[in-house]
Structures are given as C-alpha cells and as structure tokens.
Amino acid sequence: MGLDALELRRVLSRYPTGVTAANTHACIEACGEFSVNVLARRQADLAVRFAQRRDDKFEGIPWREGVDGLPLVEGASAWVQCRVDRSFEGGDHTIFLAHVLDASYSEEPPLVFHLGSYTGVAPPEA
C-alpha cells in the first residue's frame, strides 16, 4: 500500500510548525555559520518574503549583527546562532549539523504555520 504525496502533505499539515528565517544555502556553505530567526506572530509578511528566491533575503529588513556578524531579525520571537560542524545531502536539500554559539528570545509570541496558513498561539493561562 502506497501513500501519495498529496495525502502525506495533508497529514503533515496537521502538525503546527514554527516559522523561521535563515541564511541561504550558498551563504551557509561560504561562511560556515548561520542564524535562525524564529519569526514573531506579527511577521507573517517576512515569512512570505523569505520563502521567495532572492540574492539577499535580509535587504531592507531591520536586523542587527550577532556572533561573527550573523543577521538577527529585529522583533523576532527567538534567535539561534550556529557554526556548521558537518553537512549531509538529503535529496534536494542539505542538512547542516551545527553547534549552537548563542541563543536568545524575546517576549514576542511566535508565528506558527498550520493547515496552510499563518497563525499564532495564545499564551498559556495563568
């Protein structure tokens, strides 16, 4: 019994995921480091922008320098800065195994992708 790709996509869409903005593959390979910016709920427009093919995904976006000049998007929910230890080919992707150099977070609630659209999560009740 086989599972078709569309059905698998429908199943996996039930799993809410965080939305991140990261350096491009070429940039990661060139410098051996990368940052992961966990976008905040109000940054859905940036998620769309980072999903597009662009030479410089950070152009025109407010960001500050992190460790070794890594880009940290202003207003994000969290940031993780990493140095690549090794990489593996995985189909049409490259999987980077990395050491975390620094990590931090803000009080901004994260952006979530669920059932094909952007949303957020409600803070836990006290």
C-alpha positions in Angstrom: 0.0 0.0 0.0 1.5 3.3 -1.0 0.8 6.8 0.3 0.6 9.5 -2.3 2.4 12.8 -1.8 -0.7 14.9 -1.5 -2.2 12.7 1.3 1.1 12.9 3.2 1.1 16.7 2.8 -2.5 16.8 4.3 -1.4 14.7 7.2 1.7 16.7 8.0 -0.3 20.0 7.7 -2.0 19.0 11.0 1.3 19.5 12.7 1.8 23.2 13.6 5.4 24.4 12.9 7.3 27.5 13.9 8.3 29.8 11.1 11.9 30.8 10.7 14.1 33.0 8.5 17.6 31.8 7.9 20.6 32.4 5.7 20.7 31.0 2.2 22.3 27.7 1.4 25.2 29.4 -0.5 25.8 31.8 2.4 25.9 29.0 4.9 28.4 27.0 2.8 30.6 30.1 2.2 30.9 31.2 5.8 30.2 28.0 7.8 27.8 29.8 10.1 24.1 30.7 10.1 21.4 32.2 12.2 17.9 31.0 12.6 15.3 33.7 13.4 12.1 32.4 14.9 9.6 34.9 13.4 7.1 36.6 15.7 3.3 36.4 15.1 3.2 39.9 13.5 6.0 39.0 11.0 4.0 36.8 8.5 5.0 39.2 5.7 8.6 38.4 6.4 7.9 34.7 6.2 6.5 35.2 2.7 9.5 37.3 1.7 12.0 34.7 3.0 10.2 32.0 1.1 11.0 33.8 -2.2 14.1 33.4 -4.2 16.3 36.4 -3.5 20.0 37.1 -3.6 19.9 39.0 -0.3 17.0 37.9 1.8 17.9 40.4 4.6 18.0 43.5 2.3 15.6 46.2 3.6 14.7 44.2 6.7 15.7 45.7 10.1 18.3 43.4 11.6 21.3 43.6 13.9 24.6 41.8 14.0 25.0 38.7 16.2 28.0 36.5 16.7 30.5 37.0 13.8 28.1 39.4 12.1 25.3 36.8 11.8 21.9 38.6 10.9 19.3 38.7 13.7 15.9 40.0 12.6 14.6 42.8 14.8 11.3 41.9 16.5 11.6 38.2 16.2 10.5 35.8 18.8 13.8 34.0 19.2 17.3 33.7 17.6 19.8 30.8 17.4 23.3 31.4 16.0 25.2 28.3 14.8 28.5 27.1 13.4 28.4 24.2 10.9 30.1 21.0 12.1 29.2 18.9 9.1 26.7 18.6 6.3 24.8 15.8 4.6 23.0 15.6 1.3 19.3 14.7 1.7 17.5 14.5 -1.6 17.3 18.1 -2.9 18.3 19.5 0.5 21.4 19.9 2.5 21.2 19.0 6.2 23.5 21.1 8.4 24.6 19.7 11.7 25.8 22.6 13.8 27.0 23.8 17.2 24.9 26.5 18.8 27.0 29.6 19.5 24.3 31.7 21.2 20.6 31.6 21.6 18.1 34.2 23.0 14.4 35.1 22.9 12.0 38.0 23.3 8.5 38.2 24.7 7.0 38.3 21.2 4.7 35.3 20.6 5.9 33.1 17.7 4.4 32.9 14.2 3.0 29.4 13.5 2.2 27.7 10.2 -0.8 25.4 10.5 -3.2 23.9 7.9 -1.8 26.0 5.2 -1.8 29.4 6.8 0.0 31.6 9.3 -1.4 32.0 12.8 -0.1 32.3 16.3 -0.5 30.7 19.7 -2.3 32.0 22.7 -0.2 32.4 25.8 -0.9 29.9 28.5 -3.5 30.9 31.0 -2.1 31.7 34.5 
